[in-house]
Amino acid sequence: MRKRYRDSESALEAELKSEREAEMAGKNWQIEGKYVEYCSCDHGCPCESMAEPTHGDCTGLVAFKIDKGHCEDVPLDDLMVAATFYFPRAIHHGQGVMQPIIDERASEAQREALFYILSGQDQPVGTMFQIFSVIIETIKEPVFARIGFDWDLDKRTAKLDVAEVVRAHSEPIRNPVTDDEHRILTVLPTGWVFHEAEGASGFAKGIGAIKFDLNRRHSSLANVAWNQNGLLYTYDQYKRKYGRP
């Protein structure tokens, strides 16, 4: 009798545990698209080699255009997302300030889906948006606006414009003696934002809640693919899909 009771109790505990795990399970989402970043550091970005920011603090802009994406049954194709940021020290020290910028074309359901993804909620420790959820302490009022976005990985050029908030562009880095274009690749087989990026010279001016004026500073362009578990592809899978580097 006691054995049957213990078996019944164990079954109930297992059922309750399964229900709790189901409640904690996150949404399935996936994003593939084009990414560009700008920061106040020298070309190459010291963060990628575990060094301190060039000037001690770090400020700038990140943006991506979703070529193909969804969150559960909410499509996210062709939407754009950007954010300006400021960190008083290297980003791993936290205390970051960020202002999210969401494509004005996004419906209410799409906005909710994007904010869910950007929040890092239900995402494993060490993945992109989970990391940002820890190091960002202050989030400024989100902006919903038209985001002008042009991007050419091979030419190492990009342009981004959000009226009254930020404008930026990237161009190839040039040799200071010959003025020839100088190509720099950042390859991160175990990266958390991207596996590979083309280095560029960045110009960006923040005129919204976070202000900065960057001239010939770090910029990089990358193909990105993320889901709720982090980078969608391993480095080998990335190389096969994109034929790079």
C-alpha positions as CSV (number, residue, x, y, z in Angstrom):
1,M,0.0,0.0,0.0
2,R,2.8,2.4,1.0
3,K,4.6,1.5,-2.2
4,R,1.6,2.4,-4.4
5,Y,1.3,5.7,-2.5
6,R,5.0,6.5,-3.0
7,D,4.7,5.6,-6.7
8,S,1.6,7.8,-7.0
9,E,3.4,10.7,-5.2
10,S,6.4,10.3,-7.4
11,A,4.2,10.4,-10.5
12,L,2.5,13.6,-9.2
13,E,5.9,15.3,-8.6
14,A,7.1,14.3,-12.0
15,E,3.9,15.8,-13.6
16,L,4.2,19.0,-11.6
17,K,7.9,19.3,-12.6
18,S,7.0,18.8,-16.2
19,E,4.3,21.5,-16.0
20,R,6.8,23.9,-14.3
21,E,9.4,23.2,-17.0
22,A,6.7,23.8,-19.7
23,E,5.8,27.1,-18.1
24,M,9.5,28.2,-18.1
25,A,10.1,27.1,-21.7
26,G,10.8,30.1,-23.9
27,K,9.3,30.9,-27.3
28,N,10.9,29.6,-30.5
29,W,12.3,32.4,-32.6
30,Q,14.9,32.8,-35.3
31,I,16.6,35.7,-37.1
32,E,18.9,35.8,-40.1
33,G,20.0,39.0,-41.5
34,K,22.5,41.8,-42.0
35,Y,24.4,43.4,-39.0
36,V,26.4,46.6,-38.6
37,E,28.0,48.2,-35.5
38,Y,29.8,51.4,-34.7
39,C,31.8,52.3,-31.6
40,S,34.2,54.9,-30.3
41,C,37.2,52.5,-30.3
42,D,40.0,52.3,-32.9
43,H,39.5,50.1,-36.0
44,G,39.3,46.5,-35.0
45,C,37.5,47.0,-31.7
46,P,39.7,46.0,-28.7
47,C,36.7,44.2,-27.1
48,E,37.1,41.4,-29.7
49,S,40.6,40.7,-28.4
50,M,39.6,41.0,-24.7
51,A,41.3,44.4,-24.3
52,E,40.1,47.7,-22.7
53,P,38.2,50.3,-24.8
54,T,40.5,52.7,-26.7
55,H,39.3,55.7,-24.7
56,G,38.2,54.0,-21.5
57,D,34.5,54.2,-22.2
58,C,32.5,52.9,-25.2
59,T,29.6,54.5,-27.0
60,G,28.0,53.9,-30.4
61,L,25.3,52.0,-32.3
62,V,24.3,48.6,-33.4
63,A,21.7,47.7,-36.0
64,F,20.4,44.8,-38.0
65,K,18.0,44.1,-40.9
66,I,16.0,40.9,-40.6
67,D,16.0,39.1,-44.0
68,K,14.1,36.1,-42.6
69,G,12.8,35.7,-39.1
70,H,9.9,34.8,-36.8
71,C,9.0,34.5,-33.2
72,E,6.6,31.6,-32.8
73,D,4.0,32.4,-35.5
74,V,4.8,36.1,-35.8
75,P,6.8,36.9,-39.0
76,L,9.6,39.3,-38.7
77,D,10.9,39.4,-42.3
78,D,12.2,42.7,-43.6
79,L,12.1,44.6,-40.3
80,M,14.9,46.6,-38.9
81,V,16.2,47.1,-35.3
82,A,18.8,49.5,-34.0
83,A,20.1,50.7,-30.6
84,T,22.4,53.4,-29.4
85,F,24.5,52.7,-26.3
86,Y,27.0,54.0,-23.8
87,F,29.2,52.1,-21.3
88,P,31.5,54.0,-18.8
89,R,34.0,51.2,-19.0
90,A,34.6,47.9,-20.9
91,I,31.1,46.4,-21.6
92,H,31.6,43.4,-19.3
93,H,31.7,45.8,-16.3
94,G,28.0,46.7,-17.1
95,Q,26.3,50.0,-16.1
96,G,25.3,50.3,-19.8
97,V,22.7,52.7,-21.1
98,M,20.8,51.9,-24.3
99,Q,18.0,53.3,-26.4
100,P,16.2,50.8,-28.6
101,I,15.0,51.8,-32.0
102,I,12.3,49.7,-33.7
103,D,11.1,49.8,-37.3
104,E,7.9,51.9,-37.4
105,R,6.3,49.4,-39.8
106,A,6.3,46.7,-37.1
107,S,2.8,45.7,-35.9
108,E,1.9,45.5,-32.3
109,A,2.5,41.7,-32.3
110,Q,5.8,42.2,-34.1
111,R,6.9,44.9,-31.6
112,E,6.1,42.5,-28.7
113,A,8.0,39.7,-30.4
114,L,11.1,41.9,-31.0
115,F,11.1,43.2,-27.4
116,Y,10.8,39.7,-26.1
117,I,13.9,38.7,-28.2
118,L,15.9,41.8,-27.3
119,S,15.1,41.3,-23.6
120,G,17.2,38.1,-23.4
121,Q,14.3,36.4,-21.6
122,D,14.4,32.6,-21.6
123,Q,17.8,32.6,-23.4
124,P,20.9,30.7,-22.1
125,V,23.6,32.5,-20.2
126,G,26.3,33.7,-22.6
127,T,24.1,34.3,-25.6
128,M,23.9,37.7,-27.2
129,F,20.7,39.2,-25.9
130,Q,21.1,37.5,-22.5
131,I,24.5,39.2,-22.1
132,F,23.0,42.6,-23.1
133,S,20.2,42.1,-20.6
134,V,22.8,41.8,-17.8
135,I,25.2,44.6,-18.8
136,I,22.5,47.2,-19.7
137,E,21.2,48.8,-16.6
138,T,19.3,51.8,-18.1
139,I,17.0,51.6,-21.0
140,K,15.8,54.9,-22.5
141,E,12.4,55.4,-24.0
142,P,12.1,53.2,-27.2
143,V,11.9,55.0,-30.5
144,F,9.5,53.8,-33.2
145,A,10.6,55.3,-36.5
146,R,11.6,54.8,-40.1
147,I,15.1,53.2,-40.2
148,G,17.1,53.9,-43.4
149,F,19.4,50.9,-43.9
150,D,21.9,50.2,-46.7
151,W,24.5,47.5,-46.4
152,D,27.1,45.9,-48.7
153,L,29.4,43.4,-47.1
154,D,31.8,42.9,-50.1
155,K,32.2,46.7,-50.5
156,R,32.4,47.2,-46.7
157,T,29.9,50.0,-46.9
158,A,26.8,50.7,-44.9
159,K,24.5,53.6,-44.1
160,L,21.9,54.0,-41.4
161,D,19.6,56.9,-40.7
162,V,16.9,57.5,-38.0
163,A,15.6,61.1,-38.1
164,E,16.5,63.1,-35.0
165,V,18.1,60.1,-33.3
166,V,21.2,58.8,-35.2
167,R,22.9,58.8,-38.5
168,A,25.9,56.7,-39.5
169,H,27.8,55.3,-42.4
170,S,30.7,52.9,-43.0
171,E,33.4,53.0,-45.7
172,P,36.5,50.9,-46.3
173,I,39.5,51.5,-44.1
174,R,42.3,53.1,-46.1
175,N,46.1,52.8,-46.0
176,P,47.3,56.2,-44.7
177,V,50.3,56.2,-47.1
178,T,48.9,54.9,-50.4
179,D,45.1,55.6,-49.7
180,D,44.4,52.0,-51.0
181,E,41.6,50.1,-49.3
182,H,42.8,48.0,-46.4
183,R,40.8,44.9,-45.6
184,I,40.5,43.6,-42.0
185,L,38.6,40.4,-41.1
186,T,37.5,39.5,-37.6
187,V,37.0,35.7,-37.3
188,L,35.5,34.3,-34.1
189,P,34.8,30.6,-34.3
190,T,33.2,30.7,-30.9
191,G,31.8,34.2,-31.1
192,W,28.5,35.2,-29.5
193,V,27.4,38.0,-31.9
194,F,28.8,36.7,-35.2
195,H,31.4,34.3,-36.5
196,E,33.0,36.7,-39.0
197,A,32.9,40.4,-39.7
198,E,34.4,42.8,-42.3
199,G,36.1,45.7,-40.6
200,A,35.3,49.2,-41.8
201,S,35.8,52.9,-40.9
202,G,32.8,54.3,-39.1
203,F,31.2,57.7,-38.9
204,A,28.2,58.1,-36.6
205,K,26.4,60.9,-34.8
206,G,24.0,60.3,-32.0
207,I,21.5,63.1,-31.5
208,G,18.8,61.4,-29.5
209,A,18.9,60.3,-25.9
210,I,22.5,59.1,-26.2
211,K,24.8,61.5,-27.9
212,F,28.1,60.9,-29.6
213,D,30.1,62.0,-32.6
214,L,32.4,59.4,-34.1
215,N,34.8,60.0,-37.0
216,R,36.9,57.2,-38.6
217,R,36.3,54.9,-35.6
218,H,35.5,51.2,-35.5
219,S,32.7,49.7,-37.6
220,S,32.1,46.2,-38.7
221,L,29.6,44.4,-41.0
222,A,28.5,40.8,-40.6
223,N,26.0,38.1,-41.7
224,V,24.2,37.1,-38.5
225,A,21.9,34.2,-37.6
226,W,20.5,33.8,-34.1
227,N,17.8,31.8,-32.3
228,Q,16.6,31.3,-28.7
229,N,19.7,29.2,-28.0
230,G,22.3,31.7,-29.4
231,L,24.1,31.6,-32.7
232,L,22.1,29.5,-35.2
233,Y,25.1,28.0,-37.0
234,T,28.3,26.5,-35.8
235,Y,31.4,28.0,-37.4
236,D,31.7,25.2,-39.9
237,Q,28.0,25.5,-40.8
238,Y,28.5,29.2,-41.2
239,K,31.4,28.7,-43.6
240,R,29.4,26.2,-45.7
241,K,26.3,28.4,-45.8
242,Y,27.9,31.7,-46.7
243,G,31.1,30.5,-48.4
244,R,33.2,32.7,-46.1
245,P,35.7,33.6,-44.9
